[in-house]
Amino acid sequence: MAERSAAELAAPLVELLPPVDFCCAYGSSLLPNNHDKTSMVDYILGVADPVQWHSEITRVADGVGAGVHFNPFVEWRDKMIKYGVVRMHDLAMDVLTWDRFYLSGRLQKPVRVLIDNWEIRKVNVINLKSATSASLLLLPPEFLRTSLMLQEDLYSKICGLSYMGDLRMLFAEDKNKVRKIVQGSFNLFQSMYRPLLREYASDGLLKMSSLGQQQSFKQECGSSATNYLVSMLPATIQRQIGGKCRVDETGIITPQIIMSSKEEAANCVRKALRRIVMVSSVRQAVSGVLAAGGVNAARYLGKKISKAWTSRTS
């Protein structure tokens, strides 16, 4: 995502919008292999007080949506941008707990951070570890026992977590979206997840080897490894898959889940993620229509459906 300079991407923050505490940019136009730089750039803006920053519209997002209000089709200079505004506390909590699994899913993928925030950086390390654990559980054990798992398979699973159950994937998203994101940002995924994979290897959860220019893995699929991965999932997922609470020696209450097999764990995690993502995608769609207005919402949806149709007919 280095094709556009940080100064170019940050220009709307200086010239168009009020000050923010955190900002990252993303979108297909930032992928290194995308030569169409006229596409819309997306921004997530973290602010301390969205009511003051974007008063009436943010109340709609807080009450109906997934906690973030997106304003599409903002014309700036000769470009089109879309920005989403979220309260910093809500951003941190979603990244940490996956309560709505909306912004947390976005930050599991490569983004261009324009205004960094130490608290978001800290909780996102936990977010990436949770995404790795969930993806390892979801990858089929039969495949992992018989052959090597390439990094691209793991990154595709991580990238696809936040699209599981998303109603837009049925008719309004490119069916090849996950593959395009991973292939277009492979080196960035590596830089994000390689330290965690080494940590998992040192814990005995993965065996790493080289296959050509890619590093490959074999996963430990025993009950001990499976339950360790489950224990690394966010509290929201653990509650949804039936975790029982226990009090540890420090007095902290934590969910406790014992899975009999990797297949059981995968099914539980898959159902929990689909449930959360489906609810969030519906709420965010309704919020978008109410906040952006019918014309803008129809325009945005029309472009999405056009891309989705092209991907399914080409």
N, C-alpha and C positions, 0 to 999 in steps of 0.2 A: 504493500500500500504506500510505497514511497514515491509514486509517480507524481502525485500532487503534493506540493510543499505544505508544511504545517502552516506557514503564513497565509497561503492561499485558502486553505480550509478554514482557518480561524478568522478570516476577514469578516464574515457575517457577524461573529461574536462582537467584534469591535465596532462595526459600522451600523448594524441592524438591531441587535438585541441588547437588553439590559444585562448587567453582570451576572455570572453564574459561578457555582462552586465546583462543578465538575462538568466536563463535556467530552464526548467521543463522537467520532464520525464513522459512518459505515455505508455500505451500499455497493451494488454491482459495479458502479463507475470507478470505484477505488481498487478493484481487483487488478493485479498486475497484468493479467492476460486480456483485460477488456480495453479495447482501443477506442471505444465510444465514451469520451469524457464529457459528453453533453448530458448524460443521464442525471437524474436527480441524486443529490447527496443527502443522506439522512443524518440527523444529529439527535443525540440524547443529551438533555441538559438537566443537571442536578442543581436544585436551588433550595435555600433554607426555607423560604416561605412562598410557595406557589400561589397562594391566595393574593399576596401582594404583587407577585410577578405577573400573574395571568388570572386575575381574580375570578370572573364569572365562568370562564371556560374550564378552569381547573376544578371548580366545584362539580361540574358535570362529570369530569374524568374520575374524581374521587368517589362520586356517588354511584356511577354506573360502570365505568370502565375498569381497566386493570391497573389503575393508579397512575397512569401516565397519559397525558393528552398530546396527541399528535396533530399538528397543523400542517397539512400537505399543501403543495402548490403555492409556496411563498416565492414570489418573484423578487429576485435581488440581482441587480446589474443585468447581465444577459443570461443568468442561470436560474434554475428552479431548485429550491431546497425544501426539505420537510424537517420540522423539528418537533421533538417530544419533550414535554416539561414534566418533571417528577420531583416530589419532595425528597430531599436527601435521606431522611429517615426511611421513607418507603423504599427508596432504591437500595439502601443497605440491607433492609430486612428481606426484600425479595431475593437479593443476591445470596444472602445467608441461609434463608429458610425454604426457598422455592414456594412460598405461599401462593404466588400467582404464576410463577415460572414464566415471566414475560421478559423483563429486563435481565434477569439472571441468565436466561437462555441466550440473549444477545451477547452478553459479556463472556460466554463460553466460547465464542467465535472471535477471530481477529477483528479488532476495531482500531481506529486511529485516535488515541487519547490526545486531546488538544489542551485540556486543563485537567491536571491530575489531582487526585485527592487521596491522602494517605489512608483514610478509613476505608474507602471503597477499594483501594488496592489490597488492603489486608483481608477484607471479607471475600474478595474475589479469588484469592488463593484457595480459600476453603471451597468456594464455588467450583473451581476447576478440579479440585480433588474429588468433590462429590460427583461431578460429571464423568470423570474417569472411572470411578467406582461403579456408577450406574451403567455405563457403557460396557464395561467388562462383564457385568452380570447379564446384560442383554445379548451379548455375542454368544451364539450357540456353542455349547460344549463339544458337540460332535465334530464341528469344524475345527475347534481349537485342539482337540486331541489328535487329529489326524494330519494336520498341516500347520504351517506357520501363519501367523496373523500379521499381515503387513500393516504398517502404520496407517496407510490410507483407509483400511477397513475400520480401525479404531477411531480415527478422526471423523469418518463419515457417520459412525454411530453417535459420537459426541455431538456433531453438528445437527443430527436429526432429532435429538432428544426434544428440543423445544417445538418441533413440528408434529410430534405424535399427538393425534387427536385434534389438530388445528383444522377447523372447518374450511379454511381458505385453501388448504392443500387439495381439497376435493374438486375445486373449480376455478380458483383464482390465483394459483401459484404455479410456476414452472415445475413440472414433474421432475426435472433434472436439477433442481435448485441446490440440493445438498451436494451432489457430485461436483457441480460447477464451483461452489464455494470452496470445497476442499481442494480440488485440483488447482484452482486459481490462487489459493492462499496456503499451499502445502508447507512452505518454509516457515510461514508465520505460525501455523499450527504446531510445527516442530518446536519452535522457540518457546511456545506457551506450555507445551505438555512434556517435553523431553525431561526436564528436572523431576517431574512427578513420576514418569515411567521408570526412571533410575531409582527413585525412592521405593516404588513398588517392587522393583527387581531385588533391591537389597533386603526387602521384607519377605522375599520368597514367593511373592504372588505372580511374578513374571520371570521367564527365562529369556534373555535377550541374545540375539545373534545377528549376523550380517547376511543379507541376501542381495547381491549386487550393490547398488548405491543406497538401498534402503536397509534400515534396521528392522528386524522382525522379532516377534515374540511368541512364546508359548505360555499359556495361562494355566495356573494351578486351579483346578476345579473342585477340590475336595471341600468337605463341609466346613472345615476350619477357615479356609480362605474365603468361601462364600459368605459365611457369617461375619467375617471381618469386613468385607466389602459392604455388606448391608449396614453394618454399624457406622460406616463412613457417610451414609446418605443423610440428607437434611431431615430435621425433625418432622417437617410436614409430610414427607414421603413415609417415614417410619410410622407415623400415626395412621396414615391411610392404609398401610399394609398390615395393621393390627398389632403394633408394638405395645407391649405391656410396660408400664412405668416401674422403675426401681429407684431407690435412693442409695447413692454410693456413700463411701466413707466420709466425704466432704459435705454431705447433705444435699448434693445436687440431684435433682430428679431427671432421669434420662430414660428414654424408651429402651426396652430390651426385646429383641426379636431373635428367635431361633428358627432357621430354615432347615428343612430336612434335605433339600437338594438345590442345586443351582437352577434347575428348571422351575421349581416352585418360586424361588426368589425372582427369577426373570419375569414370570407371569404376574407376580404381585407388583413389581416395579412398573411393568408395562401398563397395567391397569391404572395404577395411581397416577402416572404421568399423563396418560390419555385423559383421565378425568379432570385433572387440573388444567391442562392445556385447552381442552374443549371449552370449559367454563370461561377461561380468560379470553379466548379468541372470540367468543360470542359477546362477552361484556365489552371488549375493546371495539368490536365492530359496531355495536349499538352506540357506544360513546362517540365513535368517529362520525357517525351520521348526525348525531345531535350537535356535536361541537363544530364540525366543519361545514355543516349545512348540506342540504340535499344535492345541490349542483356539484359542489366540490367532491362530495362523497361518491356520487355517481361517476364523475370523471376519473377519480382515483381507482375505483373498482373496475371501470371499463378498461383501463390500462393494464391492470392486473390480470383480468380475464383474457385479454388479448395475448399477453405473454404466455399464459397457461395454455391457451388454445394452440398457439404456435408450437409449444414444446410437445404437445400431444399429437400433432398432425405432421410434424416434420420427421 
